[in-house]
Amino acid sequence: HAHHHDEHTHGGEHHYGHGPAHAHAPGMSQSRMLQIEQDILGKNNEYANANRRLFTEKGILVLNLVSSPGSGKTSLLTRTLQDLKDEMPLAVIEGDQETSQDADRIRDTGVPAIQINTGKGCHLDAHQVGHAVDHLNPDETSVLMIENVGNLVCPAAFDLGEAHKVAILSITEGEDKPIKYPDMFHAADLLLLNKIDLLPYLQFDIDQCIDYARRVNPGIQVLQVSATSGEGMEDWYQWLRLARQSRLVGHNSWQTANLQESA
C-alpha cells in the first residue's frame, strides 16, 4: 500500500530536514533536495510577508511561541490569557499534531482560539496561519499568540509573519538547550525560562543557560518565570505591554501615511 508523503513529512524514506539536506530519498540528488527545500521556504516566506502586511494594517502584535514538548508553554499561555484578557484584546492560534485538548484549555479562558492540526507536520507554516487568521478575524490592535508545534528544530526555519519569536525553556530540560538548538534561540527575541519554582529541586545552572543563549544570540532578552507560582510573570506582561505599544505606535504612523497617500 502506497504511502503518500507530504513534502514536510519526516518519516519513511523521505527526510527533508531543515539545514543541510541529507539525500535519504532514493535517487534524489543533494542539489534537488536543496532545491525542494528552498522552494518550500520561498513559498512560505511569500505567505509570511502577506501575513505581516495584514498584521501591520490591523495593528496586531503577533508572537510565535516555540518550545520543546513539556516546557509548560500551554500553562504559561493560559495563565497569561487569564491575567491580561480584561486589559487587551487577545486571540490564539494553537498548533497541535493531533488532539484539541490544548485549544479547549485556551478557549476555557474565554479568549477566541482556533486550532490547526498539523498531522505529521512538525511545525506551523505561514499559509496555515493566514487561513486561521481569516477565520479568527482578531480585533484590530489585538495580541495574537501562536502556539507552535512542540519542538525546537522545525519551527525555526518557518516565518509566520510574526513580530517576535518567544522561546520557552523549562528548567527541567537542561541548560545546554540553546547551544543544541542554536537556530531557534538565534531567531528568538525573548527567552522565557519557565518553572523556576522548581529550582531548589534541580541541578540547573541558570547563569550557564543564559550565557549559552547569549552566545548564540547576544541580543536575546531573558526573563525567569513560573506559570505555577506566578513569579516573574509581571515582567513578561510588562514586556508584552511594551511590545504592543511599539506595535500601536507603528500602526498609527502607518495609518497616517496611508491616509495622506489616499488624500
Rosetta blueprint (number, residue, H / E / L):
1 H L
2 A L
3 H L
4 H L
5 H L
6 D L
7 E L
8 H L
9 T L
10 H L
11 G L
12 G L
13 E L
14 H L
15 H L
16 Y L
17 G L
18 H L
19 G L
20 P L
21 A L
22 H L
23 A L
24 H L
25 A L
26 P L
27 G L
28 M L
29 S L
30 Q H
31 S H
32 R H
33 M H
34 L H
35 Q H
36 I H
37 E H
38 Q H
39 D H
40 I H
41 L H
42 G H
43 K H
44 N H
45 N H
46 E H
47 Y H
48 A H
49 N H
50 A H
51 N H
52 R H
53 R H
54 L H
55 F H
56 T H
57 E H
58 K H
59 G L
60 I L
61 L E
62 V E
63 L E
64 N E
65 L E
66 V E
67 S E
68 S L
69 P L
70 G L
71 S L
72 G L
73 K H
74 T H
75 S H
76 L H
77 L H
78 T H
79 R H
80 T H
81 L H
82 Q H
83 D H
84 L H
85 K L
86 D L
87 E L
88 M L
89 P L
90 L E
91 A E
92 V E
93 I E
94 E E
95 G E
96 D E
97 Q L
98 E L
99 T L
100 S L
101 Q H
102 D H
103 A H
104 D H
105 R H
106 I H
107 R H
108 D L
109 T L
110 G L
111 V L
112 P L
113 A E
114 I E
115 Q E
116 I E
117 N E
118 T L
119 G L
120 K L
121 G L
122 C L
123 H L
124 L L
125 D L
126 A H
127 H H
128 Q H
129 V H
130 G H
131 H H
132 A H
133 V H
134 D H
135 H H
136 L H
137 N L
138 P L
139 D L
140 E L
141 T L
142 S L
143 V E
144 L E
145 M E
146 I E
147 E E
148 N L
149 V L
150 G L
151 N L
152 L L
153 V L
154 C H
155 P H
156 A H
157 A H
158 F L
159 D L
160 L L
161 G L
162 E L
163 A L
164 H E
165 K E
166 V E
167 A E
168 I E
169 L E
170 S E
171 I L
172 T L
173 E L
174 G L
175 E L
176 D L
177 K H
178 P H
179 I H
180 K H
181 Y L
182 P H
183 D H
184 M H
185 F H
186 H H
187 A H
188 A L
189 D L
190 L E
191 L E
192 L E
193 L E
194 N E
195 K L
196 I H
197 D H
198 L H
199 L H
200 P H
201 Y H
202 L L
203 Q L
204 F L
205 D L
206 I H
207 D H
208 Q H
209 C H
210 I H
211 D H
212 Y H
213 A H
214 R H
215 R H
216 V H
217 N L
218 P L
219 G L
220 I L
221 Q E
222 V E
223 L E
224 Q E
225 V L
226 S L
227 A L
228 T L
229 S L
230 G L
231 E L
232 G L
233 M H
234 E H
235 D H
236 W H
237 Y H
238 Q H
239 W H
240 L H
241 R H
242 L H
243 A H
244 R H
245 Q H
246 S H
247 R H
248 L H
249 V H
250 G H
251 H H
252 N H
253 S H
254 W H
255 Q H
256 T H
257 A H
258 N H
259 L H
260 Q H
261 E H
262 S H
263 A L
